[in-house]
């Protein structure tokens, strides 16, 4: 494939995932990824800061989608149902990635550095959701409490969904866990 072929970013992401699955995260270099994608290592670094960021490329899109759905929830919606609207939107996105999202989850779960990075990204998502709730007029600490709780539900739902390819879609798992949260909160 030519050096100037289209979708370098997508090819790098696909190559990285293939190599991480085949050889493991630790034994894969950015040079290996670039070579598999038919690109130079320099091109790799034009797209990604390091070898872990290739796994977290959709985090910005996920955050923007979740925040937009929280902001767009009906004005009279309580904080947690507004967060649930955002989680549902995020769930639809990740569910659309299907097997790729599950492979990514397996790679992330297998490496402590990647698990730590995932937690940092989830913390950033919670802060963004709390900010969106603040824009809706939700005061602290309610905004942060609803956001952190919602992101925890999202993370647990994603882990459950990723571990069960034959199970329900991710939005349904999110809905089920939110119902369990309500049951726990009212007991």
N, C-alpha and C positions, 0 to 999 in steps of 0.2 A: 504494500500500500504506500502511495506517495506521501512524502513528508507534508505536503500541503493539502492532503485530503480533508474533507469536511468533518466536523464534529470531533475535534481533537479531545475536548473535555470528556465527552461521552465514551470515546474509545479508551481514554486513560482510566476512567471509572470502571469500565468493563474489564480491562486488563488487570487492574488492581484486584478486583474481586476474584477473578479467576486464579490469580497467583496466590492470594491470601488463602483461598480454599485449597489449592493444590499443595502449596509449600509452607503455609503458615505465615502469619504476620511478621514474626521475627526474622525469618529467612528470606523475606522479599525486600528488595531495595527499590528505590525510586528509579534507578537505572533499569532494573528488570521490568518494571511497569512500563516505562517509556519504550523499551525495546519491544515488548509484547504488543504495544499499541502502534508500533511502526513510527515512533516519534523520538525526538531527542530528550535527554534528561532536562535540558534547559527549557524545553517546551512544557515539560511536566511542572516545573517550578513557576512558569507563567500562570498556571491554572491553580496550583495548590501549594500551600506554604510548606507542607511536609507530608510524609507518607500516611499519616492518620487522617488528614483533612479530606482525602478522597472518599473516605467512608462517611463523612458528615456533610457532604455537599448539599443535600436537600434540607438541612436544618433551617436555613434562612427561609426557604419557601414554606416549610411547615409552620414556622413561627408566624410569618406574615399571614398565612391562611387562618390559623387559630385566632390570632389577635383580631383580624378583620371580622370573623364570625362572632366573636365576643362583643365587639363594638356594634355590630349590626343587629344583635339580639333586640327584641322588643324593649322599649324603654322601661316598661313596668316589670320586666323580668328580674327576679331576685338574682343575687350574685352567682350562686352555684348553678342554677339552670342556664345562665348566660355563659358560664364557663363550659357547661356541658355542650352547648351549641358549638363552641370553638373546638372542643375535643372531637365532636362528631365530624366536623370538617377535616380536622387533622387525620382522623381515622380513615376517612374516605381516601385521602391522599396516600397514606401508607399502605392501605389495603390494595390500592391500584398497582403498587409495586410488586405485590404477590411474592413469588419465590425469591426475587432479588432482595426484598426486605428481610425475608427469613434467613437467607444466606448471610446478609450483612449482620443481622442480629447474632448469628452463630459465631462469626469472626469477632465481633465486639465482645461478646460474652467470654470468649476464650483467652482474652488478654487483659491483664490488670490496667495497663496504660489506656487502653481503649474504653474500658468500663469507666475509668475516672473521667475521661473526656466526655463520655455519654452523660454522666451525672452533671458535668459542668454545663453541657448544652441544655439539659432538662432544667437546671437551676435558672439559666438565662430565659428559658421559655416561661417559667413561673414568674419571673420578674416582669417580663413583657405582658403576660396576662394580668398581673396585678396592676400594671400601668394602664391597661385597657379598662379594667374595672374602675380605676380612679377616674378615667375620662368619663365614665358613665355616672360618676358621682358617688361611688362606693367609698366610704371612708376606711382608713386604717383602724384597726388591724384586720377588719373584715375582708378587704380586698386581697391582702396577702394570704390570709387563711384560706379563702376560697380558691385562689390561684394555686397555692401549694398543694392543697387537697386534690384539686382537679388534675394537676400534673402527676401526682402520685397515682391516681386512678388510671390516667393515660399510660403511664409506664408499666403498671401491673397488667393492664389490659393488653398492651403490646407484647409483653413477655408471654402471656398466656396464649395469645393469638399466634405468635411466632413459633411456639412450641407445639402447636396443634394444627398442622396444615389441613386436616380433614374437618376442623371445627368451623364455627360460624365466622362470618366476616368481622373485621375489626370494629366497625361501628356498633355491631350488636354486642360484642364483648364489652365495649365501653359502657353501653347502656345497662348491661347486666351488672357490671361492677358498681355503677352509680346507684342502681337499685339496692345492691347490698350495702353500700355506704349509707343510704337513707335508712335502711332497716337497722343498721348498727347505731346510727345517731338517734333513733327514736326509742331504742330499747332502754 
